[in-house]
Amino acid sequence: MKVRKEYTCPLEITHDILKGKWKTVILWQLGDIGKASLSKLEKDIKGISQKMLLQQLNELREFGLVDKIQYEGYPLKVEYFLTEDRGKKILMALAIMQEIGREYINEQVKNIDAD
């Protein structure tokens, strides 16, 4: 992901870091399960391709939200995890976002039931 040279607000760069369909879902999954292999993440995140997952993980690593451990030996084993600083800190914001989404879904269900 290309970072702009100028931002008018710190929220803009945070938005640029997190934008896209999958990044917040990946972060939430890693926060929930801790360390995870690529295949585990691909299995748990319905609809994401391995190529997209790798791209998103690499961008999250670039910004210090996710890191990986690559184990020696065969078969190759790699585990991804949230970083202690930014990665785990972003979970607080994601928890609020999830709560808002849950409330919205519940409101929509009530509206459908009322019709």
Beta strands, then each sheet from edge to edge (+ up, - down):
strand 1: 36-37
strand 2: 66-71
strand 3: 77-82
sheet 1: 1+ 3- 2+
end
